[in-house]
Amino acid sequence: MAEWQGDIRRASSADAQLVATVMAEAFMRDPVSGWIFPDEEHRAKAHPAFFGAFVDLVLDAGEVYLAGEGAGVTLWLPADGDDEADEGPDLLQTLEASVGADATKRFAVLDGMMAANHPSEPHWYLPFIAVHPDRHSQGVGSALLRHKLARLDEAGSAAYLEASSPRNAALYARHGFASGSSTLDLPDGPSLYPMWRNPA
């Protein structure tokens, strides 16, 4: 595995479109995205707006990091375990207006499953990590993970995510994440793998 040598910086609102574009490209072959958007043509058209909604949310409530000028991105949200985000219905309304009712209904199923399984302990949540397809196997994802996890270790903070494939879960395991006892199984769709990481 190559090691990414480029810079990693915190993204700002000026980077929102770039971050969403990287995510749109990166998730075109993702099994969960394929379940939300079964039609590939619709997926390609809807992805920028779909991911743009999450980028805006995390820029406001969490932290977004960018590797180079679009090699990869991570979106992190602080979670204290007590309060669920109030923007849920607003997010669904935003998505329905931009990606359609059917995809929004499928995302709502996924979102409900993830919310019901979310840990109650304080942690930082990684809803998305994306590497541009042109940058695969260059160590970008590992570099992005190390960048934030080092700071969480210093602060004594745990981390949590849901891996969308066994291959992704193996990457996270190399960075100290441990799989939970059960998977999140989408109806007639793929499984997600909840993973927790205690600070090193």
N, C-alpha and C positions, 0 to 999 in steps of 0.2 A: 504494500500500500504506500503510495506516495505521500509526502507531507506537504501540506499547503504552506507556502512561504509568503503569501500576500498579507495585506493588512485586514484587520477586522475593526469596524467602528460601529458606534451606535447610530442607527438611522434616525432621521428627522422626518417631519411631514413633507419636506421637499423630496424625499426619497420614496414616498408612498407608491407612486406609479411604478417605479423600477422594482420595488419589493414585490408588488402584486404580479408584475409580469414574470419575474423569476419563478414565483410560486405557480402561476398558471402553466408555465412550461414544464416545471418539475413534476407536477402531479397529474399530467395527462395520462400516464400509464399506472397510476396508483390504484390498487384494487378498491379502496373505499371510495375514491372519487368516481371510479367507474360504476360503482353501485348507485351513487347519488345521481350521476349523469350517464345513464346507460347508452345514450346515443352519442357517438364520438364527435359528430359535427356540432351538436348542441353543447357538448362539454367544452370544445375548443372556443366556442363563442361566449359561453357563460363564465368560464373560469376567471377571466380578469375581474369582472364585477364581483363574483363570488368571493375571491380571495381579497379583493380590495376592501370589502366590508370588514373582514377580520383585521386587515392591516390598520385601518382607521381605528378600530376598537382598541387594538394593542398599543398603538402609538399614544393613545389617550390614557390607557389604564396600566400599561406595562412597559416592556422594553423590546425594541426590535434591533437586531444586529445584522450587519451587511458585510459579507466577505468580498473584498475587492470592489469592483464596480458591477456586481451582479453575478458573482460566482455562486453565491449561496446566501441564505438568510435563516435567522431563527426568530421566532416570536415567543416571548416569555411573559407570563402573567403571575403576579403575586397572589397567593391564596392563603387566607388565614384560617380557612376551614369552617368559619362561622356563617359568613354571609355569601349567598349566591348572588351572582351579578344580576342587577335589575334590568339590564338592557336586553334580556332574552327576547321578549315579544317584539321590541323595536327592531332587533336584528332580524328576526323572522320576517317582519313586514318589509324591511329593506331588501332582503333576499328575494322574497316573492315578487317584488316589483322589478327586480333586475334579472332573475334567473328562471322565474316561472313557478307555478304552484306545485307541480309534481316533484321537482327537485327539492323545493323547500320542505315539502311533506316528508321526503326521505331523509333530508338532513335533520328535521325535527325528531324523527325516530332515533337517529344516531345520537343527537344531542341529549335526548332524554336518557338513553342508556348510559352515556358517559357521565351525566350529572348524577344519576342514581348510584354510580360506582365510585364517585370521586372521593378521595381520602379526606378525612375530617381534620387531620393534623396540619399545622401550618407548613407551607412549602411554596416553591416556585413551580408553576405549571408550564410545560412546553407543548402548546397545542400544535405547533408546526415547526418543522425544520425542512428546508428545501434546498436542493443543490441543482443548479441549472444542468440540463442533460449534457451540454458540451463540457462540463467540468466533473463528470463522474470519475471515480477512481483516482482523484488527485488529492485526497485527504481533506477536502473542503468541509465536509460534514463533521469529521472528527475535530478539526480546528475550531469550528464554531461551538461545538459542545465543550471542548476544553476551556475555551475563552470564558464562558459563563460559569461553568462548574467550578473553576478555580476560585471565582469570587464567592460562590455559594459555600465552598469549603471554608474559606476565610471567615465568612459570616456565621458558619454553623447551621446553614439552611439546607433542608432536604429538597429534592426535586421529584417530579412526577410527570409521566407521559403515557400515551397509548400508542404503541407501535402498530403500524398498519400492515406489516408482513413479518414472517419469521426472519427474513434477511435483515430488515431494519432492526428487529429485536436483538439480533446478534451483535449489531453495531453498538447498540445502547448497552448491552451487557459488558462489552469491552470497556465501557466508561463507568462501570460501577452500578448500573441499574439492574435490579432483580425483578424477575417476572412474578406477577401475582398468582394466586392459586386457581384463577379462572380466567377465561377469555370473554370478550364481549362479542356475541355472535349476531350479526345482522340478519334479518329475515331473508332467506334465499340469497345470502350474500357472504362476504368475507368475514373473518374474525379480526378483532383488535386485541392487542396484548398489553394490558395495563402493567406498568413498570414503575418501581419506586427506587429512589437512591438516597441513602443516608449520607450526610456530609462526611468526607474523608477526614 
